[in-house]
């Protein structure tokens, strides 16, 4: 028993050492391009995002999070060649640049951003094609939401990804150059293909009701079952945590008694062209395998989702009623006053 404890501590030490060593490599290879606006309300979370060529999504992304009440944005650019950098600077966001290899340093770059904000501050790491929503955001403002988490002793909150698509869902070689409003262009979702599985603990404390989704549209359209759709984007860093060690897991956290939504705008009109580019560039082995399977499944053909299998998104409460996300009785029982609706 003693030997097992010693071995466990040693393994944890090695894991933490490797974690901080990679963050240090990112720090040495990162430069500040633009120091943007810093909000007055430091109790609010900071939006963090690793991005490359994100102009299809960035206008809607920034508008969405500012509409929710976020003030501070920090982006890490990993080699954009479109107008991403100009747009972020004009939007007065803080922008860092790092040219390290995406596949090897993707998680270390995310971790660097979290640690940059320091311990004791909430951070929301989201990809540029993800719009985060929390239960009751039409009546509970962002400050009151994180205040509930603080008062309840939580330091992390789970979110489930929900793939959004247009009315006429089809792919072509043409890249849609219009940024548009994502919520208006891609208002539909389906719950078909979603599978639940137990949430592996990974030194995570929770209420016993947390789980993870996988499959979804990936299963429904393309037969890919093992694409996981649950993440832990919202964390309040402390010295014991190992954050974003994968896209779906942080360790040594206390997970909240509710789940949030990540509206995911991957399947846009530009998807087919982007998928081909990713496979050709071979930037990330996992992505090459994933998009390669989809391209093979499609073989250039249009893909359709039956209207009877889909819903039009109205608001986050709809997702609670459908059982896609949840909130505890304690959260519902909290005394909150009505606030400005979220987008």
N, C-alpha and C positions, 0 to 999 in steps of 0.2 A: 504494500500500500504506500509506504514512504517513498520507495523507488519510483512508483507510478506518479506520485505527486511531483517529485523532483524532475522527472522526465517531462511531465506536462508543462511545468514552469519553464524548463529549458527550451522546449519547442515554442512556447509562447514568446519567449525572449528572442529567439531567432527570427520568428515571424515579424515581430515588431521592429527588430533591427533592419531586416530587409525592406520593410515598409518605409521606414524613415530614410534609408539610404537611397531609395529610388526617388523619393520626394526631393532629396538634396540634389540629385542629378538634374531633375527638372528645374529646380531653383537656379542652378548654375547656367542653365541654357535658356532661361526665360528673360525677356526684356519688356519693359513697360512702354507701350506705344502711346497711350493716352490715359491720363487720370481724369476720370469723369466726375459727375456730380455725386456728392455724398450727402445722403439725407440726414435730417436732424433726429430721426427716430431710430436709435440704434437697437431698440428692443425688437424691431421688425426684422424678418429674415432678409438676407442678401440673396439675390438670384445669381446663380453661377451657371456658366455654360461653356462647353468646349465646342468650337465651331470651325467648319471649313466650308466655304462657298455656300453660305446659308441664306442668300437673298430671297429665295422662294418663301421662306418662313419668317425671317426676322421682323418685318414690319408688324405682322399680326402678333408675333411673340412679345415684342416690347409693349404694344398697345394692350394686350391681354393682361400682362403682369402689372403694368401701371394702373390699369383699371381695377385690379384687385387690391391695390394699395401699396405695392412694393415701390421702394424709392431707389435702392442701390442695385446696380447691375455690374457684374464683373465677367468679362468674356476672355477666354483663352483661344486665340486664333492659331490654327495649325497649318497655315499655308494657303489661305484663300487667294483666289485669282479673279474673283468677281468683284462686285461693289460692296462686299460685306464690311470691310474695314472702314471705308468712307462713311457708310451709313451709321455704323456704331459710334464713330467719332462725332458725327453731326448730331447723333441722338444723346451725346454727352454721357456715354457709358464708359466705364473703365475697361481698357483693352490691353491685354498682355499678348505677347507672341512667343511661340515655342515651335521650333522646327524638328524636334525629336520625332522618331518614328512612331506613328500612331499605334500600331499593333503592340509594340513593346511597352509604350509609356502611357497608354490611354488612361489607365486607372491612376497612375502616379500624377498625371496632369490634373485630374479631378481632385485628388487628395491635396495637391499643392494649393488649389484654389480654396478648399475648405480651411486648411491650416493657415493660409494667408489672412483669413478673416479673424483668426484667433479663437481661443477657447472661450466658451460661455456665450457664444453668439449663434443664433439660428441661421442656417444656410439651406437654401433650396437648390440642389443641383438638378437641372433638367436639360434634356437635349433640345436643340432648336426646333424640332418638330413636335414638341410636347407642351400642351397647355394644361397646367395643374389647376384643379378645383377641389375644395374641401366641403364636407357636408354642412349645409346651412349657410353657405357664403352669400346667399341672398339676404340674410338677416343678421349674420355675425361678421363683424369686420375682422380684418387680419390681426390687428392687435389683440382683440378679445380671443381669437382662436389660439394664438400662441400663448396667451396668458393662461388659458385653460390647461394647455399642455404643461406649462411651467408649474402651475399650482398643483397639478395631479402628479408631478414628479416624473414626467416622461421626458426623454431627450431625443426621440426619433418617431417618425410617423410613416406608415406604409402607404403606398399608392399603387393602383392597378391601371395598366395601360388599356385603352379602348380605341381600337383602330377605326378611323373615320373615313368615309368615302362619299363620292358624289352620287347623284341620282342615276346617271348613266355611267357605270363603272367600267371603263375600258382603258387599255394601255396602247400607246403608239410610240413611234420613234421620235416624235416631235417633243421638244422641251417647251413647256408652257412658261413664257417669259413674264407673264402677269403675276405679280405678287398677290394682289387681291386680298380679300378677307377670308381666311381659311374656314371660319365657322359658317360663312355663307356659301362658299364653294363646295364644301364637303360636310354636309349636315347629317349624314346617315351613319348608323352603326348597327351591328348585329351581335347577338349573344350566342349565336350558333357556333359550335366548335370549341367553346370554352370548357376547359377541364380544370378541376380543383385537385390539388395535392397537398399533403401535410407540409407545413412550414418548418424546414429543418432549423434546429435551434441556433447553431453557430454562436453560442454564448449570448443568446438574445432572451431577455425577459419579456413576457407578454401576458395577455389575459387568457391565453389558451384558446382563443377564438380566431387567431390569425391563420391564414392559409395563403397559398400562392396559386395564381392562374397560369395556365399555359394553353397553347393551341390558338383558339379564337379564329380570326380570319385566316391565319396561316394554316390552320387545320381545315377549316370550312372550304377554302378555295384551292389550297395547294397541297393538302395532305401532310403538312408538317406539324407533328404533335408536340415536339419537345422545344418549342419556342416559348420561353418564360416571359410572362407579362406583368409580374409584380416586382416593384422596386421599393427602396427606402430613400426617397429623394430629400426628405426634410430631416436634418439632424442638428443637434446642438452639441458641438464638439466638447469633449473633456479628455483628460490625459490618458484615460483607459481605452478609448475607442480606436478601432481600426475602421476607417470609413471607406466606402465604395471600393472594397477589395475585388468585387466583381460588379457588373451592371445591376445586380439584384441583391447584394448582401453587404451589410456593415456588421461588424462584430462588437460585442461588449456594449450593448445598448439596451435601453428600456423602451419598448415599443408601445405607442399609444393605443388606447382602446377604441380606435376608429380607423377607417381607411379612406383614402382620398382617390380621386380619379386623375389620370393623365390622358387627356384627349390626344390621340396620336395621329398625326397627319403625314404618315409615310406613304400611303397609297394615293398619291396625287396624280395629276395628269402627266407629270414628269417622271413618274416612277420607272417606267420601262427603260427610258433612255439612261437614267441614273444607274439602274441595275446593271445594264450592259457596260457602262463606264467603270463601275466598281470591279466587275469581273475582269475587265481588260487591264486595269491598273494594278490589280493584285495588292492593294494597300493593306488588307486585313484578311487573313486566311479564313476566319469564321465568316466574315461578310461575303467573301468569294464563294464559299460553300453554300451559304444561305441563298444568296441571290442567284447563284448558278442553278440551284434546284428549282427555284421559281421560274426562271427563264426556260429551263428544260420542260417543266410542266406546262407552261403556257405555249411554247413554240410559236410565239408571235400572234396567237389568237386572242380575241377579246375575252374578257372575263365578266360574268354577270352575277349579281346577287339578286335572288328573288325578292321582290318587294314585300311579300308576306313574311319573309324572314328578317326584315329590318325595321328599325325605328328611326324617326327623325328626332334629333336631339333638341330638347327644350331647355332644360336646366339641370343642375346637379341633383336636385331633389328627385327628379325622374329616375336617376341611377340608384338612389337609395330605395325608392319604391320597387324597382326591378330586382333589388337584391344584389346589384353588382358591387356596390360599396356599402359600408355600414357605419353606425355610430352607437356607442353604448347608451344605456339609460342615464348614466351619470352625465354624459355630454348633453343629452337632450334636456335633462332636468336643470342644467345650469341657467341662471337668470341672465339672459342677454336681451338687450333692446334692439329694435329694428335699425338697420343701417342701410346705407346706399347699396343697391343690388350690384352683384358682380356681373360681368359681361356674359 
